[in-house]
């Protein structure tokens, strides 16, 4: 949607719905509460979203256009859908759609926040987040500690990914792991200096969660730091608080 179209939306009485966990974050952190008519059901789940308490005040949808039509939105936020059919249907209903691509850098996160804030008419809220992220860049520890971020099943980050950039702002340098998955053999023969362990769905009885129960992982407890995995799912604006927390815990 062109910028002029976004400004036009912002100038009218807004009723905004988000169909995606990641655009839920932008909406909940940038919008005036009275503008929000629905967020995805994932944002209301404590195990999925750091903003679940904030999301409780709004009706949930299942991520489909059809599920938000009853709330009469005139603006819908979503991410990575790429399909034209829903957009055409929304247009026929007089609903504007902002379909954001998945961000690849913190600069992308800020650009998307600006796009959403302009549509909402809340650029003041965007500028606060801009100052926070710029501040993180300016105060990032100069000597980053070598580390490996790991989630259930041994999944890790690409050193050039958005997640690795957030990790660098926290003062850690993501090491390259072959195949993007940490193995017990690697932990045994080449243990990382620091293990940044995601606690996403840690309480679930799953094969991925049980990966952390192996003795090879447990023996690294003294060099393991726990991070809130829910913030890493989208690696968007909530990462600001998680970066600050990791900095404070950084040895």
NUPA-831040 format. One record per atom (N, C-alpha, C): residue number from 1; residue in one letter; y, z, x. Coordinates in steps of 0.05 Angstrom, whole numbers. Atoms other than C-alpha are relative to their C-alpha. Example, Ala and Ser with C-alpha at 12.3 -4.5 7.8 and 13.67 -1.06 7.14 Angstrom:
<dolums>
nr,rest,north,up,east
1,A,-24,0,18
1,A,-90,156,246
1,A,24,0,18
2,S,-24,-1,-16
2,S,-21,143,273
2,S,22,14,-15
</dolums>
This chain:
<dolums>
nr,rest,north,up,east
1,X,-24,0,17
1,X,0,0,0
1,X,25,0,18
2,X,-24,0,-16
2,X,69,-17,28
2,X,16,26,-3
3,X,-15,-24,0
3,X,116,39,46
3,X,18,2,-25
4,X,-17,0,23
4,X,164,18,-10
4,X,-15,9,-25
5,X,16,-9,22
5,X,107,28,-59
5,X,-5,29,0
6,X,4,-29,-2
6,X,94,97,-33
6,X,24,15,-9
7,X,-25,-13,8
7,X,166,116,-41
7,X,4,-1,-30
8,X,-3,3,28
8,X,165,90,-112
8,X,-17,21,-15
9,X,18,-20,11
9,X,105,134,-128
9,X,12,28,2
10,X,-11,-26,-5
10,X,139,194,-98
10,X,24,7,-18
11,X,-24,-4,16
11,X,201,184,-141
11,X,-7,6,-29
12,X,8,-5,28
12,X,161,192,-206
12,X,-14,27,-2
13,X,15,-25,4
13,X,125,252,-237
13,X,-29,-5,10
14,X,25,5,-13
14,X,64,256,-192
14,X,-23,16,-12
15,X,25,-13,7
15,X,-7,272,-215
15,X,-20,-12,20
16,X,15,10,-23
16,X,-50,266,-153
16,X,-29,11,0
17,X,28,-8,-4
17,X,-126,267,-145
17,X,-10,-10,27
18,X,13,8,-25
18,X,-166,265,-81
18,X,-30,-2,-5
19,X,29,5,4
19,X,-237,236,-79
19,X,-17,8,24
20,X,13,-3,-26
20,X,-255,256,-8
20,X,7,27,12
21,X,-5,-26,-13
21,X,-262,322,30
21,X,24,-2,19
22,X,-21,2,-21
22,X,-216,296,85
22,X,28,-5,-12
23,X,-26,3,13
23,X,-161,272,38
23,X,7,25,-17
24,X,-5,-26,13
24,X,-169,338,0
24,X,17,17,19
25,X,-15,-16,-19
25,X,-144,371,64
25,X,30,-8,1
26,X,-28,9,-1
26,X,-81,328,67
26,X,14,9,-26
27,X,-13,-7,25
27,X,-68,340,-7
27,X,6,30,-3
28,X,-4,-29,3
28,X,-78,415,-6
28,X,21,11,19
29,X,-18,-10,-20
29,X,-36,424,57
29,X,28,-12,-1
30,X,-26,14,1
30,X,21,375,41
30,X,13,-1,-28
31,X,-11,4,27
31,X,29,373,-35
31,X,12,26,-11
32,X,-7,-23,17
32,X,66,418,-82
32,X,-23,4,-19
33,X,24,-5,17
33,X,11,452,-123
33,X,1,-14,-27
34,X,-2,12,26
34,X,38,424,-188
34,X,-6,-30,0
35,X,6,29,-2
35,X,26,353,-162
35,X,-30,-5,-1
36,X,29,4,-3
36,X,-50,364,-155
36,X,-14,3,-27
37,X,15,-2,25
37,X,-95,348,-214
37,X,-30,2,6
38,X,28,-2,-6
38,X,-163,345,-178
38,X,-5,-4,29
39,X,9,4,-28
39,X,-198,352,-111
39,X,-31,-3,-2
40,X,29,4,1
40,X,-270,335,-92
40,X,-14,27,-1
41,X,15,-25,3
41,X,-323,387,-107
41,X,-6,13,26
42,X,6,-11,-26
42,X,-337,395,-33
42,X,21,20,10
43,X,-21,-18,-9
43,X,-270,428,-21
43,X,-1,28,-13
44,X,2,-26,14
44,X,-288,484,-70
44,X,-24,16,10
45,X,24,-14,-10
45,X,-351,503,-31
45,X,6,14,26
46,X,-6,-16,-24
46,X,-343,559,20
46,X,-14,-10,25
47,X,16,10,-23
47,X,-397,528,64
47,X,9,-27,11
48,X,-8,27,-8
48,X,-361,461,68
48,X,29,-2,9
49,X,-29,3,-5
49,X,-286,473,71
49,X,14,26,7
50,X,-16,-24,-8
50,X,-239,522,106
50,X,22,5,-21
51,X,-21,-3,20
51,X,-192,510,47
51,X,-12,6,-28
52,X,14,-3,25
52,X,-242,529,-7
52,X,15,19,-19
53,X,-14,-18,17
53,X,-200,587,-33
53,X,24,-14,-13
54,X,-23,15,10
54,X,-139,542,-41
54,X,-9,-20,-21
55,X,10,21,18
55,X,-182,489,-75
55,X,-9,11,-27
56,X,11,-11,25
56,X,-208,537,-128
56,X,19,-4,-24
57,X,-20,2,22
57,X,-144,529,-168
57,X,1,-27,-13
58,X,-2,27,10
58,X,-157,456,-183
58,X,-27,-11,-9
59,X,25,12,10
59,X,-210,417,-223
59,X,-14,-16,22
60,X,16,14,-20
60,X,-266,387,-182
60,X,-9,-27,-11
61,X,11,26,7
61,X,-289,315,-182
61,X,-24,-7,18
62,X,24,6,-16
62,X,-352,282,-155
62,X,4,-23,20
63,X,-7,20,-19
63,X,-316,232,-111
63,X,1,-28,-11
64,X,-2,26,13
64,X,-316,175,-161
64,X,26,-3,-16
65,X,-24,5,15
65,X,-257,142,-195
65,X,-4,9,-29
66,X,5,-8,28
66,X,-290,154,-263
66,X,3,30,-5
67,X,-1,-29,4
67,X,-292,229,-252
67,X,28,11,0
68,X,-27,-10,1
68,X,-217,235,-244
68,X,18,-12,-21
69,X,-16,13,21
69,X,-193,188,-299
69,X,8,20,-22
70,X,-9,-19,21
70,X,-194,245,-350
70,X,24,18,7
71,X,-23,-17,-9
71,X,-142,282,-308
71,X,26,-16,1
72,X,-24,18,2
72,X,-94,223,-316
72,X,16,-1,26
73,X,-16,2,-25
73,X,-74,215,-242
73,X,15,-26,0
74,X,-14,25,-5
74,X,-22,164,-223
74,X,-1,-7,30
75,X,4,5,-28
75,X,-40,170,-149
75,X,-27,12,8
76,X,26,-9,-10
76,X,-109,175,-117
76,X,-1,-3,30
77,X,4,1,-29
77,X,-124,192,-45
77,X,-30,-1,6
78,X,28,1,-8
78,X,-189,173,-12
78,X,0,-10,29
79,X,3,8,-28
79,X,-216,155,57
79,X,-25,-15,5
80,X,23,15,-9
80,X,-261,102,85
80,X,-17,-14,-21
81,X,17,12,21
81,X,-284,73,19
81,X,-3,-30,4
82,X,1,29,-7
82,X,-266,1,36
82,X,-8,-18,-23
83,X,8,17,22
83,X,-289,-24,-32
83,X,24,-9,-17
84,X,-22,11,16
84,X,-243,-69,-73
84,X,-3,5,-30
85,X,5,-2,29
85,X,-276,-58,-141
85,X,15,24,-12
86,X,-13,-24,11
86,X,-251,13,-151
86,X,31,-3,1
87,X,-28,5,-2
87,X,-182,-8,-127
87,X,11,-17,-22
88,X,-8,18,21
88,X,-179,-64,-177
88,X,0,14,-27
89,X,2,-15,24
89,X,-201,-18,-233
89,X,24,20,-2
90,X,-22,-19,0
90,X,-149,34,-213
90,X,26,-15,-6
91,X,-24,15,5
91,X,-95,-19,-212
91,X,3,-7,-29
92,X,-1,6,28
92,X,-113,-40,-282
92,X,8,24,-17
93,X,-7,-24,14
93,X,-105,32,-303
93,X,27,11,7
94,X,-26,-9,-8
94,X,-38,37,-270
94,X,0,22,20
95,X,3,-22,-20
95,X,-63,84,-215
95,X,3,-12,28
96,X,-3,7,-28
96,X,-39,76,-143
96,X,-22,13,16
97,X,21,-10,-17
97,X,-93,85,-90
97,X,9,-2,29
98,X,-4,0,-29
98,X,-82,105,-17
98,X,-28,5,12
99,X,27,-1,-12
99,X,-147,91,20
99,X,5,1,31
100,X,-6,-3,-28
100,X,-140,118,91
100,X,-25,-6,16
101,X,23,3,-18
101,X,-185,98,149
101,X,-7,26,13
102,X,7,-25,-14
102,X,-222,151,188
102,X,17,2,25
103,X,-17,-2,-24
103,X,-175,177,242
103,X,-17,1,25
104,X,15,0,-25
104,X,-195,167,314
104,X,15,16,22
105,X,-15,-15,-19
105,X,-140,206,349
105,X,18,20,-15
106,X,-19,-18,14
106,X,-92,264,334
106,X,25,-15,-8
107,X,-22,17,8
107,X,-38,211,331
107,X,-6,-12,-27
108,X,8,11,26
108,X,-77,180,274
108,X,2,21,-22
109,X,-2,-21,19
109,X,-81,247,239
109,X,29,5,-9
110,X,-28,-3,7
110,X,-6,255,243
110,X,11,-23,-16
111,X,-9,23,15
111,X,6,184,219
111,X,-10,1,-29
112,X,11,-2,27
112,X,-39,195,159
112,X,14,22,-15
113,X,-14,-22,14
113,X,-5,261,143
113,X,28,-10,-8
114,X,-27,11,7
114,X,62,224,145
114,X,-2,-19,-24
115,X,4,19,22
115,X,35,170,98
115,X,-3,15,-26
116,X,4,-16,24
116,X,11,222,48
116,X,25,15,-8
117,X,-24,-15,6
117,X,73,264,53
117,X,22,-17,-11
118,X,-21,18,11
118,X,118,204,41
118,X,-7,-7,-29
119,X,8,6,27
119,X,78,187,-21
119,X,5,24,-19
120,X,-4,-24,16
120,X,83,259,-45
120,X,29,9,-2
121,X,-27,-9,-2
121,X,156,266,-27
121,X,3,27,12
122,X,0,-27,-12
122,X,141,326,17
122,X,1,-3,31
123,X,-2,4,-29
123,X,163,303,86
123,X,6,26,15
124,X,-5,-25,-13
124,X,187,373,101
124,X,-26,14,8
125,X,26,-12,-7
125,X,115,398,99
125,X,-13,-15,23
126,X,11,16,-22
126,X,93,341,144
126,X,14,8,26
127,X,-14,-6,-25
127,X,147,358,195
127,X,-9,27,12
128,X,11,-25,-10
128,X,119,429,200
128,X,-26,-5,15
129,X,26,6,-13
129,X,50,402,217
129,X,5,-17,26
130,X,-7,16,-23
130,X,81,352,265
130,X,9,18,23
131,X,-9,-18,-21
131,X,116,408,303
131,X,-24,16,11
132,X,23,-15,-10
132,X,51,447,307
132,X,-18,-16,19
133,X,17,16,-17
133,X,11,390,336
133,X,14,-8,26
134,X,-15,6,-24
134,X,65,369,384
134,X,1,25,18
135,X,0,-25,-16
135,X,69,442,405
135,X,-27,5,14
136,X,26,-3,-12
136,X,-6,443,418
136,X,-2,-19,25
137,X,1,19,-23
137,X,2,382,463
137,X,16,10,23
138,X,-19,-9,-21
138,X,60,412,501
138,X,-11,25,14
139,X,9,-25,-11
139,X,24,478,513
139,X,-30,0,7
140,X,29,1,-6
140,X,-47,453,526
140,X,-5,10,29
141,X,6,-10,-27
141,X,-79,489,585
141,X,-4,-23,20
142,X,1,22,-19
142,X,-72,446,647
142,X,-27,-3,13
143,X,27,0,-12
143,X,-140,465,675
143,X,-21,3,-22
144,X,20,0,22
144,X,-191,446,622
144,X,-27,8,12
145,X,26,-9,-8
145,X,-258,480,627
145,X,-22,-19,-10
146,X,21,18,8
146,X,-320,436,626
146,X,-17,14,-22
147,X,14,-11,23
147,X,-357,446,560
147,X,-15,-22,-15
148,X,14,18,18
148,X,-404,415,510
148,X,2,12,-28
149,X,0,-8,28
149,X,-391,419,436
149,X,-27,-8,-12
150,X,27,6,11
150,X,-457,423,398
150,X,-2,11,-29
151,X,6,-8,27
151,X,-476,426,325
151,X,-30,-1,-5
152,X,29,-2,7
152,X,-543,432,289
152,X,-16,-24,10
153,X,17,21,-10
153,X,-599,393,320
153,X,7,-10,27
154,X,-9,8,-27
154,X,-562,386,386
154,X,20,-22,0
155,X,-20,22,1
155,X,-512,334,361
155,X,26,9,14
156,X,-24,-7,-15
156,X,-450,332,404
156,X,21,-22,-3
157,X,-24,18,3
157,X,-384,294,414
157,X,1,-21,22
158,X,-7,20,-20
158,X,-366,230,449
158,X,25,10,15
159,X,-23,-10,-15
159,X,-316,249,505
159,X,26,-14,-8
160,X,-24,14,8
160,X,-268,197,476
160,X,6,2,-30
161,X,-3,-3,29
161,X,-272,220,404
161,X,23,17,-7
162,X,-21,-17,11
162,X,-221,254,360
162,X,-7,29,5
163,X,8,-27,-4
163,X,-262,318,364
163,X,4,9,29
164,X,-3,-7,-28
164,X,-261,316,440
164,X,30,4,7
165,X,-29,-3,-5
165,X,-185,308,438
165,X,9,28,-10
166,X,-6,-27,9
166,X,-179,371,396
166,X,-11,21,19
167,X,12,-19,-19
167,X,-226,406,444
167,X,18,2,26
168,X,-18,0,-24
168,X,-180,386,502
168,X,25,16,-5
169,X,-24,-16,6
169,X,-120,416,467
169,X,-7,30,-1
170,X,8,-29,-1
170,X,-160,481,463
170,X,-6,9,28
171,X,4,-8,-28
171,X,-170,479,538
171,X,-28,-6,11
172,X,27,6,-9
172,X,-240,449,544
172,X,-3,-31,3
173,X,5,28,-5
173,X,-264,382,571
173,X,-29,-7,-8
174,X,26,8,9
174,X,-322,351,533
174,X,-15,-16,20
175,X,16,15,-19
175,X,-377,330,580
175,X,-16,-22,-15
176,X,15,23,12
176,X,-413,264,568
176,X,-30,8,-1
177,X,28,-5,4
177,X,-483,273,540
177,X,-14,-25,-8
178,X,15,25,5
178,X,-532,215,541
178,X,-11,0,-29
179,X,11,2,27
179,X,-548,191,471
179,X,15,17,-21
180,X,-15,-16,18
180,X,-498,239,440
180,X,-15,24,-12
181,X,15,-23,10
181,X,-550,293,431
181,X,-10,17,23
182,X,7,-18,-21
182,X,-561,354,474
182,X,-30,8,-3
183,X,28,-6,1
183,X,-634,366,492
183,X,-6,27,13
184,X,7,-25,-13
184,X,-670,430,511
184,X,-4,-5,30
185,X,4,6,-28
185,X,-688,396,577
185,X,26,0,15
186,X,-26,0,-13
186,X,-615,384,593
186,X,11,29,2
187,X,-9,-27,-1
187,X,-598,456,575
187,X,-14,16,22
188,X,16,-15,-19
188,X,-653,480,621
188,X,6,-9,29
189,X,-4,10,-27
189,X,-639,435,681
189,X,29,-4,8
190,X,-29,3,-6
190,X,-564,422,675
190,X,16,14,-22
191,X,-14,-15,21
191,X,-535,477,631
191,X,30,-4,2
192,X,-29,3,-1
192,X,-462,467,611
192,X,14,26,8
193,X,-16,-24,-8
193,X,-409,514,638
193,X,5,16,-25
194,X,-5,-14,26
194,X,-390,530,566
194,X,-12,-17,-22
195,X,11,13,24
195,X,-425,514,500
195,X,18,8,-23
196,X,-17,-5,23
196,X,-378,507,441
196,X,-18,-6,-24
197,X,21,2,21
197,X,-426,520,383
197,X,12,0,-28
198,X,-8,1,28
198,X,-410,497,312
198,X,-18,18,-17
199,X,16,-16,18
199,X,-431,546,259
199,X,-3,-13,-28
200,X,2,14,26
200,X,-431,493,204
200,X,-28,3,-11
201,X,26,-4,14
201,X,-486,510,154
201,X,-20,16,16
202,X,17,-16,-18
202,X,-513,561,203
202,X,-20,16,-15
203,X,18,-17,15
203,X,-545,602,148
203,X,-22,-15,-15
204,X,20,15,14
204,X,-586,545,120
204,X,-27,-1,15
205,X,27,3,-12
205,X,-661,541,131
205,X,-6,-29,3
206,X,5,29,-5
206,X,-663,472,161
206,X,-8,-4,29
207,X,9,7,-27
207,X,-691,438,223
207,X,24,1,19
208,X,-23,1,-17
208,X,-621,427,250
208,X,10,29,7
209,X,-9,-28,-5
209,X,-603,501,242
209,X,-19,14,19
210,X,20,-13,-17
210,X,-668,523,275
210,X,2,-9,29
211,X,-4,9,-28
211,X,-649,483,337
211,X,12,22,17
212,X,-14,-21,-15
212,X,-606,542,358
212,X,-18,24,5
213,X,18,-23,-4
213,X,-665,590,354
213,X,-17,-2,25
214,X,17,4,-23
214,X,-699,561,415
214,X,9,19,23
215,X,-7,-18,-22
215,X,-703,609,475
215,X,19,-12,20
216,X,-18,13,-19
216,X,-668,558,519
216,X,29,1,-8
217,X,-28,-3,10
217,X,-607,560,474
217,X,9,29,1
218,X,-7,-28,1
218,X,-609,635,466
218,X,7,11,27
219,X,-6,-10,-27
219,X,-608,646,541
219,X,28,-6,9
220,X,-28,7,-7
220,X,-539,614,543
220,X,20,15,-17
221,X,-17,-15,19
221,X,-510,665,495
221,X,26,9,14
222,X,-23,-11,-15
222,X,-463,693,549
222,X,21,-22,6
223,X,-19,21,-4
223,X,-431,625,558
223,X,4,-18,-25
224,X,-3,15,25
224,X,-429,605,485
224,X,24,11,-16
225,X,-22,-7,18
225,X,-367,605,440
225,X,-6,-12,-27
226,X,5,10,27
226,X,-373,598,365
226,X,26,-12,-12
227,X,-23,13,13
227,X,-327,550,328
227,X,-6,-5,-29
228,X,4,5,29
228,X,-317,540,253
228,X,-5,-29,-5
229,X,8,28,3
229,X,-355,476,241
229,X,12,-14,-23
230,X,-11,13,23
230,X,-323,464,174
230,X,26,-15,7
231,X,-25,14,-8
231,X,-257,445,208
231,X,-6,-26,15
232,X,7,23,-16
232,X,-293,394,252
232,X,-10,-23,-17
233,X,10,22,17
233,X,-321,354,193
233,X,19,-23,-2
234,X,-21,21,2
234,X,-256,317,183
234,X,18,-1,25
235,X,-17,-3,-25
235,X,-221,341,248
235,X,29,-8,-6
236,X,-28,5,8
236,X,-155,338,211
236,X,18,23,4
237,X,-20,-21,-4
237,X,-98,386,201
237,X,-11,28,3
238,X,10,-27,-4
238,X,-141,449,195
238,X,-9,6,29
239,X,8,-4,-28
239,X,-161,438,268
239,X,22,14,16
240,X,-21,-13,-15
240,X,-93,465,289
240,X,-6,30,3
241,X,7,-28,-1
241,X,-114,536,271
241,X,-24,5,17
242,X,25,-4,-16
242,X,-183,527,302
242,X,5,-4,30
243,X,-7,4,-28
243,X,-153,501,367
243,X,13,26,10
244,X,-14,-25,-8
244,X,-108,563,370
244,X,-20,22,3
245,X,21,-21,-2
245,X,-168,608,357
245,X,-17,-3,25
246,X,16,5,-24
246,X,-209,575,412
246,X,16,6,25
247,X,-17,-7,-23
247,X,-150,582,460
247,X,0,30,6
248,X,-1,-29,-3
248,X,-146,656,447
248,X,-26,11,10
249,X,27,-10,-8
249,X,-221,664,457
249,X,-8,-11,27
250,X,7,14,-24
250,X,-221,620,519
250,X,-1,20,24
251,X,2,-19,-22
251,X,-245,659,580
251,X,19,-7,23
</dolums>
